[in-house]
Amino acid sequence: MSTRLSRRSVTATVLGTLLCGALLGTPPAARAAASAAGAATPTVTVPPAGSHGFPFLAAAEDLGSFGYTESEYFISGTATSYAKSGLWAPDGRWNVRASGTAPYKSRLLVRRPVDPAKFNGTVVVEWLNVSGQLDLSPDYWFERDELLRQGYAWVGVSAQAVGVDGGLGEIKGLKGWDPARYGSLVHPGDAFAYDIFSQAGQALRTPDGPDPLGGLPVRTLLADGESQSAGFMTTYVNAVQPVSGVYDGFMVHSNSAIAAPISGVLADTLRMPNPSRIRTDLPVPTFVVLTETDVPGAAVARQPDTDSVVHWELAGTAHGDQWAYDTGEPTVRKSAGPAAPSADCAAGSAPFNDGPGHWAMNAALRHLAAWARGGTRPPSGQPLSTLLRDPATGLAAGGVRLPDVTVPTRTLTGLRDTTGSGVFCGLYGARDPWNGDADAWDRHDDGDPSDPSFPPTAEPVLSRLYPTHAGYVDKVRTTCARTTSCSRTTEASSSWTGRTPCAPRPGSTCW
């Protein structure tokens, strides 16, 4: 192994911090007396058709072919904002007091099985990400196969002001995209986003109006947030869940070391504990999943796994990747058209990471759902090093290791050189096919994923690693046998995609 420190690691750290706090600059909470006990049940209504005739972020794929239907609902009521009560320390045991109330009206985007018999009882409620200045659903795209294959319901919540009112982007939020459909929405600022998210969960459990789930009985309600939304999810777990008690478990995907401010004000990030760890005294579980991209900016917040908190750090993965891009791009383009956020990577640079992030997220979701129902805690993973890498392959050491990195055919990294690229490019990591250094980026510098520094190291030769195709397949199968949580997961995934994923299990030599 060798240790490599390059500007790619620095870029990853800065980018993670930037995106987790980029869009918190919303108006401060209205100051008024309010109760900080529980969460209210909002009024549920059906939106008008609007000028587009479909919701923003409506799926581009044919959900009906999977036995699913998509619908949208408005929720409205009075939201509460919170303020710190007492000292907030890195252990996440944060107390809050109610600091204000304000009227709001936001929306839920719902995808659920048509046949109630196919519903597995679990609803995944995603805090829609607004880093791109509009609503996006990154964890739906990462977890799509597990969601649709196993009969979950998924609900996206427009929790933040930027999603409703718009920010710096060309599309001025839902209201600007379709005033006829969304003109009645009201968002009082991100200080109220936490309670809006709580009330979204209540609307699914005990709807006041049309049932967004069409009568499906909710057994388990999971909250989910990725990237910037994961920063809010960290604060929600630590400060709001003890007050609201709405959710049965949490997926915190790609957070950074510092959680989002409870005030919703960007400048207050400086007042948040650094690091912001997950509290360990809740009766519901929290699953934290980090990619290679995230580790440089989140490693300081590492903590031991407990009966209620588990962490995975995924080798060979990126914050965003080719899978998430390919899965989500048609949906984003359907709504946003040319105003859709762009990675804007420099011409001639390495392609996006196409590693096992989605396989790991499918496994993580299944683990979390079972855990939240009283099942076995997921296995722990080893820490990942983005500095200590195999000099022959360029692959990072440690972490949760699926066949893409244990039986590799290319370099996969969560880091990349962003020289000449846009701000989002660094999120997508990079891949480097092993083809005798024949690619334009194979220059043995920061832009070369497999060999980013001197002295030059030639790429591995696939024919020497795997003289026969059968031998390669045997090695993959052997790895899968060590790392697959159950044969049903492998069989179901293979029937969908023709590929075999591997979900980690305890005792694996591939951790």
For each residue, the residues with C-beta under 8 A, 3 or more apart:
1: 388 389 390 391 397
2: 388 389 390 391
3: 387 388 389
4: 387 389 452 453
5: 9 387
6: 9 10 415 417 446 452 453
7: 10 11 417 446
8: 11 12 415 416 417 418 446 452
9: 5 6 12 13 296 386 387 415
10: 6 7 13 14 296
11: 7 8 14 15 415 416 417 418 426
12: 8 9 15 16 293 294 295 296 297 386 414 415 426
13: 9 10 16 17 296 297
14: 10 11 17 18 297
15: 11 12 18 19 293 297 418 423 426 427
16: 12 13 19 20 254 256 293 294 296 297 298 319
17: 13 14 20 21 256 258 297
18: 14 15 21 22 423
19: 15 16 22 131 227 228 427
20: 16 17 227 228 230 231 255 256 258 260
21: 17 18 24 228 231 258 260 266 269
22: 18 19 131 228 266
23: 130 131 133 160 162 167 228
24: 21 190 260 261 264 265 266 268 269
25: 265 266
26: 160 161 162 189 190 191 264 265
27: 161 188 189 191
28: 189 191 263 264 265
29: 81 83 99 100 102 188 189 191 192 263 264
30: 81 100 101 102 188
31: 99 100
32: 100 101
33: 98 101
34: 80 81 98 99 100 101
35: 38 80 98
36: 80 82 96 97 98 243
37: 243
38: 35 243 244 245
39: 195 198 199 201 202 243 244 245 246
40: 77 78 80 195 199 202
41: 77 199 202 203 206 207 208
42: 75 76 77 199 200 202 203 208
43: 75 76 77 208 209
44: 73 74 75 203 207 208 209 210 211 212
45: 73 74 76 209 210
46: 72 73 74 210
47: 50 55 72 73 74 107 181 182
48: 180 181
49: 53 180 181
50: 47 53 178 180 181 182
51: 178 179 180 181
52: 56 177 178 181 335
53: 49 50
54: 58
55: 47 58 70 72 107 109 181
56: 52 134 135 174 177 178 182 335
57: 109 128 135 136 137 156 331 332 335
58: 54 55 70 109 331 334 335
59: 63 70 111 331
60: 330 331 333 334
61: 65 330 331
62: 65 66
63: 59 66 68 69 70 111 148
64: 67 68 69 114
65: 61 62
66: 62 63 148
67: 64 113 114 115 118
68: 63 64 111 112 113 114 148
69: 63 64 111 112 113 114 214
70: 55 58 59 63 109 110 111
71: 110 212 214
72: 46 47 55 107 108 109 110
73: 44 45 46 47 107 108 110 203 210 212
74: 44 45 46 47 105 106 107 108 184 185
75: 42 43 44 105 106 107 108 196 199 200 203
76: 42 43 45 103 104 105 106 186
77: 40 41 42 43 103 104 199
78: 40 101 102 103 104
79: 101 102 103 104 188 192 195 196 199
80: 34 35 36 40 98 100 101 192 195
81: 29 30 34 98 99 100 101 102 188 189 191 192 194 195 263 264
82: 36 96 97 98 99 191 194 195 239 240 243 262
83: 29 96 97 98 99 262 263
84: 88 94 95 96 97 262
85: 95 96 97
86: 95
87:
88: 84 94 272 273
89: 92 93 273
90: 273 274 275 276 277 301
91: 277 279 280
92: 89 234 237 238 273 276 277 278 279 280
93: 89 238 279 281
94: 84 88 235 238 239 262 279
95: 84 85 86 239 242
96: 36 82 83 84 85 239 240 243 262
97: 36 82 83 84 85
98: 33 34 35 36 80 81 82 83 101
99: 29 31 34 81 82 83 191
100: 29 30 31 32 34 80 81 191 192
101: 30 32 33 34 78 79 80 81 98
102: 29 30 78 79 81 188 189 192
103: 76 77 78 79 186 188
104: 76 77 78 79 186 187 188 192 196
105: 74 75 76 184 185 186 187
106: 74 75 76 157 158 159 164 185 187 196 200
107: 47 55 72 73 74 75 157 158 174 182 185
108: 72 73 74 75 155 156 157 158 200 203 204 212
109: 55 57 58 70 72 128 137 155 156 158
110: 70 71 72 73 153 154 155 156 212 213
111: 59 63 68 69 70 140 147 153 154 155
112: 68 69 119 153 154 213 214 216
113: 67 68 69 116 118 119 151 153 216
114: 64 67 68 69 118
115: 67 118 119
116: 113 119 215 216
117:
118: 67 113 114 115 151
119: 112 113 115 116 151 152 153 216 217
120: 150 151 152 369
121: 217 218 219 220
122: 152 153 219 220 221 222 369 372
123: 152 153 154 155 204 213 218 220 221 222
124: 139 143 147 152 153 154 155 222 224 251 365
125: 155 157 197 200 201 204 221 222 223 224 247
126: 137 139 140 154 155 156 157 224 225 226 229
127: 157 159 160 197 223 224 225 229 232 233 236
128: 57 109 135 136 137 156 157 158 159 160 163 229
129: 132 135 136 137 138 225 226 227 228 229
130: 23 133 134 135 136 160 162 163 167 228 229
131: 19 22 23 136 227 228 341 424
132: 129 136 169 340 341 424
133: 23 130 162 166 167 168 169 171 341
134: 56 130 162 163 166 169 171 173 177 336 339 341
135: 56 57 128 129 130 156 158 163 174
136: 57 128 129 130 131 132 328 332 341
137: 57 109 126 128 129 140 141 156 328 331
138: 129 141 142 226 227 253 320 324 328
139: 124 126 142 143 224 225 226 251 253 361
140: 111 126 137 143 144 147 154 156 328
141: 137 138 144 323 324 327 328 358
142: 138 139 226 253 323 324 357 358 361 362
143: 124 139 140 146 147 224 358 361 362 365
144: 140 141 147 148 327 358
145: 148 149 358 362 493 496 497
146: 143 149 150 152 361 362 363 365 366
147: 111 124 140 143 144 150 152 154 365
148: 63 66 68 144 145 152
149: 145 146 492 493 496
150: 120 146 147 366 492
151: 113 118 119 120
152: 119 120 122 123 124 146 147 148 365 369
153: 110 111 112 113 119 122 123 124 213 216
154: 110 111 112 123 124 126 140 147
155: 108 109 110 111 123 124 125 126 200 204 212
156: 57 108 109 110 126 128 135 137 140
157: 106 107 108 125 126 127 128 196 197 200
158: 106 107 108 109 128 135 163 164 174 185
159: 106 127 128 163 193 194 196 197 200 229 232
160: 23 26 127 128 130 163 164 187 190 193 232
161: 26 27 164 165 187 188 189 190 193
162: 23 26 130 133 134 165 166 167 173
163: 128 130 134 135 158 159 160 173 174
164: 106 158 160 161 173 174 175 182 185 186 187
165: 161 162 172 173 175 176 187
166: 133 134 162 169 171 172 173 175 176
167: 23 130 133 162 173
168: 133
169: 132 133 134 166 172 339 341
170: 339
171: 133 134 166 176 177 336 339
172: 165 166 169 175 176 177
173: 134 162 163 164 165 166 167 176 177 182
174: 56 107 135 158 163 164 177 178 181 182 185
175: 164 165 166 172 178 179 182 183 185
176: 165 166 171 172 173 179
177: 52 56 134 171 172 173 174 182 335 336
178: 50 51 52 56 174 175 181 182
179: 51 175 176 182 183
180: 48 49 50 51 183
181: 47 48 49 50 51 52 55 174 178
182: 47 50 56 107 164 173 174 175 177 178 179 185
183: 175 179 180
184: 74 105
185: 74 105 106 107 158 164 174 175 182
186: 76 103 104 105 164
187: 104 105 106 160 161 164 165 192 196
188: 27 29 30 79 81 102 103 104 161 191 192
189: 26 27 28 29 81 102 161 192 193 264
190: 24 26 160 161 193 264 265
191: 26 27 28 29 81 82 99 100 188 194 262 263 264 265
192: 29 79 80 81 100 102 104 187 188 189 195 196 264
193: 159 160 161 189 190 196 197 232 264
194: 81 82 159 191 197 198 232 235 236 239 240 262
195: 39 40 79 80 81 82 192 198 199 240 244
196: 75 79 104 106 157 159 187 192 193 199 200
197: 125 127 157 159 193 194 200 201 223 232 236
198: 39 194 195 201 202 240 244 246
199: 39 40 41 42 75 77 79 195 196 202 203
200: 42 75 106 108 125 155 157 159 196 197 203 204
201: 39 125 197 198 204 205 221 223 244 246 247
202: 39 40 41 42 198 199 205 206 246
203: 41 42 44 73 75 108 199 200 206 207 208 212
204: 108 123 125 155 200 201 207 212 213 218 221
205: 201 202 218 221 246
206: 41 202 203
207: 41 44 203 204 210 211 212 213
208: 41 42 43 44 203
209: 43 44 45
210: 44 45 46 73 207
211: 44 207 214 215
212: 44 71 73 108 110 155 203 204 207
213: 110 112 123 153 204 207 216 218
214: 69 71 112 211
215: 116 211
216: 112 113 116 119 153 213
217: 119 121
218: 121 123 204 205 213 221
219: 121 122 373
220: 121 122 123 248 249 369 372 373
221: 122 123 125 201 204 205 218 246 247 248
222: 122 123 124 125 247 248 249 250 251 365 368 369 372
223: 125 127 197 201 233 236 246 247 249 250 251
224: 124 125 126 127 139 143 233 250 251 253
225: 126 127 129 139 229 230 231 232 233 236 251 252 253
226: 126 129 138 139 142 229 230 253 254
227: 19 20 129 131 138 230 231 253 254 255 319 427
228: 19 20 21 22 23 129 130 131 231 232 260
229: 126 127 128 129 130 159 225 226 232 233
230: 20 225 226 227 233 234 252 253 254 255
231: 20 21 225 227 228 234 235 255 256 258 259 260
232: 127 159 160 193 194 197 225 228 229 235 236 259 260
233: 127 223 224 225 229 230 236 237 250 251 252 255
234: 92 230 231 237 238 252 255 259 260 276 278
235: 94 194 231 232 238 239 240 259 260 261 262 276
236: 127 194 197 223 225 232 233 239 240 241 250
237: 92 233 234 240 241 250 252 278 279 282 286
238: 92 93 94 234 235 241 259 276 278 279
239: 82 94 95 96 194 235 236 242 243 262
240: 82 96 194 195 198 235 236 237 243 244
241: 236 237 238 244 245 246 247 250 282 284
242: 95 239 245 282
243: 36 37 38 39 82 96 239 240
244: 38 39 195 198 201 240 241 247
245: 38 39 241 242
246: 39 198 201 202 205 221 223 241
247: 125 201 221 222 223 241 244 250 284
248: 220 221 222 284 372 373
249: 220 222 223 284 285 286 287 368 369 371 372
250: 222 223 224 233 236 237 241 247 284 285 286 287
251: 124 139 222 223 224 225 233 287 289 364 365 368
252: 225 230 233 234 237 255 278 286 287 288 289
253: 138 139 142 224 225 226 227 230 288 289 361
254: 16 226 227 230 289 290 291 293 294 319
255: 20 227 230 231 233 234 252 259 288 290 294 298 301
256: 16 17 20 231 294 297 298 301
257: 274 275 276 297 298 299 300 301
258: 17 20 21 231 269 272 273 274 275 276 301
259: 231 232 234 235 238 255 272 273 276
260: 20 21 24 228 231 232 234 235 264 269 272
261: 24 235 264 265 266 268 269 271 272
262: 82 83 84 94 96 191 194 235 239 268
263: 28 29 81 83 191 268
264: 24 26 28 29 81 189 190 191 192 193 260 261
265: 24 25 26 28 190 191 261 268
266: 21 22 24 25 261 269
267: 270
268: 24 261 262 263 265 271 272
269: 21 24 258 260 261 266 272
270: 267
271: 261 268
272: 88 258 259 260 261 268 269 276
273: 88 89 90 92 258 259 276
274: 90 257 258 300
275: 90 257 258 300 301
276: 90 92 234 235 238 257 258 259 272 273 301
277: 90 91 92 301 303
278: 92 234 237 238 252 286 288 303 309
279: 91 92 93 94 237 238 282
280: 91 92 303 306 308 309
281: 93 308
282: 237 241 242 279 285 286 308
283: 308
284: 241 247 248 249 250 308 372
285: 249 250 282 308 309 310 368 371 372 377
286: 237 249 250 252 278 282 308 309 310
287: 249 250 251 252 310 312 364 367 368 371 378
288: 252 253 255 278 309 310 311 312
289: 251 252 253 254 311 312 314 360 361 364
290: 254 255 294 295 298 311 312 313 314 384
291: 254 294 295 313 314 317 318 319 357 414 429
292: 295 313 314 315 316 317 318 384 386 396 399 413 414 415 429
293: 12 15 16 254 296 317 318 319 414 415 426 427 429
294: 12 16 254 255 256 290 291 297 298 319 414
295: 12 290 291 292 298 299 313 384 385 386 414
296: 9 10 12 13 16 293 299 386 415
297: 12 13 14 15 16 17 256 257 294
298: 16 255 256 257 290 294 295 301 302
299: 257 295 296 302 383
300: 257 274 275
301: 90 255 256 257 258 275 276 277 298
302: 298 299 311 383
303: 277 278 280 309 311
304:
305: 309 310 311 380
306: 280 309
307: 377
308: 280 281 282 283 284 285 286
309: 278 280 285 286 288 303 305 306
310: 285 286 287 288 305 377 378 379 380
311: 288 289 290 302 303 305 380 381
312: 287 288 289 290 360 364 378 381 399 400 504
313: 290 291 292 295 381 382 383 384 398 399 400
314: 289 290 291 292 317 356 357 360 384 399 400 402
315: 292 384 395 396 397 398 399 400 401 402 405
316: 292 353 355 356 395 396 401 402 404 405 408 412 413 414
317: 291 292 293 314 321 353 355 356 357 360 412 414 429
318: 291 292 293 321 352 353 355 357 413 414 427 428 429 430
319: 16 227 254 291 293 294 414 427 428 429
320: 138 324 325 343 352 424 427 428 429
321: 317 318 324 325 352 353 354 355 357 358 428 429
322: 325 326 351 352 353 354 428 431
323: 141 142 326 327 354 357 358
324: 138 141 142 320 321 327 328 357 358
325: 320 321 322 328 329 343 352 428
326: 322 323 329
327: 141 144 323 324 358
328: 136 137 138 140 141 324 325 331 332
329: 325 326 332 333 340
330: 60 61 333 334
331: 57 58 59 60 61 137 328 334 335
332: 57 136 328 329 335 336 340 341
333: 60 329 330 336 337 340
334: 58 60 330 331
335: 52 56 57 58 177 331 332
336: 134 171 177 332 333 339 340 341
337: 333 340
338:
339: 134 169 170 171 336
340: 132 329 332 333 336 337
341: 131 132 133 134 136 169 332 336 424
342: 422 424
343: 320 325 352 421 422 424 425 427 428
344: 421 422 423 424 425
345: 349 352 416 418 421 422 425 428
346: 349 418 419 420 421 425
347:
348: 440 441
349: 345 346 416 417 420 421 425 430 441 447
350: 416 430 431 432 439 441 447 448 449
351: 322 354 430 431
352: 318 320 321 322 325 343 345 428 429 430 431
353: 316 317 318 321 322 357 412 413 414 428 429 430 431
354: 321 322 323 351 412 431
355: 316 317 318 321 404 405 412 429 431
356: 314 316 317 359 360 402 403 404 405 501 502
357: 142 291 314 317 318 321 323 324 353 360 361
358: 141 142 143 144 145 321 323 324 327 361 362
359: 356 362 363 402 493 501 502 503
360: 289 312 314 317 356 357 363 364 400 402 503 504
361: 139 142 143 146 253 289 357 358 364 365
362: 142 143 145 146 358 359 365 366 489 493 501 503
363: 146 359 360 366 367 485 489 501 503 504
364: 251 287 289 312 360 361 367 368 378
365: 124 143 146 147 152 222 251 361 362 368 369
366: 146 150 362 363 369 370 485 489 503
367: 287 363 364 370 371 378 485 503
368: 222 249 251 285 287 364 365 371 372 378
369: 120 122 152 220 222 249 365 366 372 373
370: 366 367 373 375 376
371: 249 285 287 367 368 374 375 376 377 378
372: 122 220 222 248 249 284 285 368 369
373: 219 220 248 369 370
374: 371
375: 370 371
376: 370 371
377: 285 307 310 371
378: 287 310 312 364 367 368 371
379: 310 504 505 506 507 508 511
380: 305 310 311
381: 311 312 313 399 400 504 511
382: 313 398 399 400 511
383: 299 302 313 398 399
384: 290 292 295 313 314 315 396 397 398 399 400
385: 295 388 389 396 397 398 399
386: 9 12 292 295 296 389 396 414 415
387: 3 4 5 9
388: 1 2 3 385 396 397 398
389: 1 2 3 4 385 386 393 394 395 396 397
390: 1 2 393 394 395 397
391: 1 2 394 457
392: 457 460
393: 389 390 408 411 450 460
394: 389 390 391 411 413 432 449 450 451 452
395: 315 316 389 390 405 408 411 412 413
396: 292 315 316 384 385 386 388 389 399 413 414
397: 1 315 384 385 388 389 390
398: 313 315 382 383 384 385 388
399: 292 312 313 314 315 381 382 383 384 385 396
400: 312 313 314 315 360 381 382 384 504 511
401: 315 316 405 406 483 510 511
402: 314 315 316 356 359 360 405 406 479 483 501 502 504 510
403: 356 406 407 476 479 480 483 500 502
404: 316 355 356 407 408 409 412
405: 315 316 355 356 395 401 402 408 412
406: 401 402 403 479 510
407: 403 404 472 475 476 479
408: 316 393 395 404 405 411 412 460
409: 404 433 434 462 472
410: 431 432 433 434
411: 393 394 395 408 430 431 432 434 449 450 459
412: 316 317 353 354 355 395 404 405 408 429 430 431 449
413: 292 316 318 353 394 395 396 416 429 430 431 449
414: 12 291 292 293 294 295 316 317 318 319 353 386 396 429
415: 6 8 9 11 12 292 293 296 386 426 429 430
416: 8 11 345 349 350 413 425 426 428 429 430 447 449
417: 6 7 8 11 349 445 446 447 452
418: 8 11 15 345 346 421 425 426
419: 346 446 447
420: 346 349
421: 343 344 345 346 349 418 425 426
422: 342 343 344 345 425
423: 15 18 344 426
424: 131 132 320 341 342 343 344 427 428
425: 343 344 345 346 349 416 418 421 422 428
426: 11 12 15 293 415 416 418 421 423
427: 15 19 227 293 318 319 320 343 424
428: 318 319 320 321 322 325 343 345 352 353 416 424 425
429: 291 292 293 317 318 319 320 321 352 353 355 412 413 414 415 416
430: 318 349 350 351 352 353 411 412 413 415 416 449
431: 322 350 351 352 353 354 355 410 411 412 413 449
432: 350 394 410 411 439 441 442 448 449 450 459
433: 409 410 439
434: 409 410 411 450 459 460 461 462
435: 438 439 459
436: 458 459 461
437: 442 458 459
438: 435 442
439: 350 432 433 435 442
440: 348
441: 348 349 350 432 447 448 449
442: 432 437 438 439 448 450 451 459
443: 447 448
444: 448 451 452 453 454 455 456 457
445: 417 448 452 453
446: 6 7 8 417 419 452 453
447: 349 350 416 417 419 441 443 452
448: 350 432 441 442 443 444 445 451 452
449: 350 394 411 412 413 416 430 431 432 441 452
450: 393 394 411 432 434 442 457 459
451: 394 442 444 448 456 457 459
452: 4 6 8 394 417 444 445 446 447 448 449
453: 4 6 444 445 446
454: 444
455: 444
456: 444 451
457: 391 392 444 450 451
458: 436 437
459: 411 432 434 435 436 437 442 450 451
460: 392 393 408 434 464 465
461: 434 436 464 465
462: 409 434 465 466
463: 466 467
464: 460 461 467
465: 460 461 462
466: 462 463 469 471 472 475
467: 463 464 471
468: 471 472
469: 466 472 473
470: 473 474
471: 466 467 468 474 475
472: 407 409 466 468 469 475 476
473: 469 470 476 477
474: 470 471 477 478
475: 407 466 471 472 478 479
476: 403 407 472 473 479 480 500
477: 473 474 480 481 500
478: 474 475 481 482
479: 402 403 406 407 475 476 482 483 502 510
480: 403 476 477 483 484 490 500 502
481: 477 478 484
482: 478 479 508 509 510
483: 401 402 403 479 480 502 503 504 505 508 510
484: 480 481 487 489 490 502 503 505
485: 363 366 367 489 503 504 505
486: 489 490 503
487: 484 490 491
488: 491 492
489: 362 363 366 484 485 486 492 493 501 503
490: 480 484 486 487 493 494 500 501 502
491: 487 488 494 495
492: 149 150 488 489 495 496
493: 145 149 359 362 489 490 496 497 499 500 501
494: 490 491 497 498 499 500
495: 491 492
496: 145 149 492 493
497: 145 493 494
498: 494
499: 493 494
500: 403 476 477 480 490 493 494
501: 356 359 362 363 402 489 490 493
502: 356 359 402 403 479 480 483 484 490 510
503: 359 360 362 363 366 367 483 484 485 486 489
504: 312 360 363 379 381 400 402 483 485 508 510 511
505: 379 483 484 485 508
506: 379
507: 379
508: 379 482 483 504 505 511
509: 482
510: 401 402 406 479 482 483 502 504
511: 379 381 382 400 401 504 508
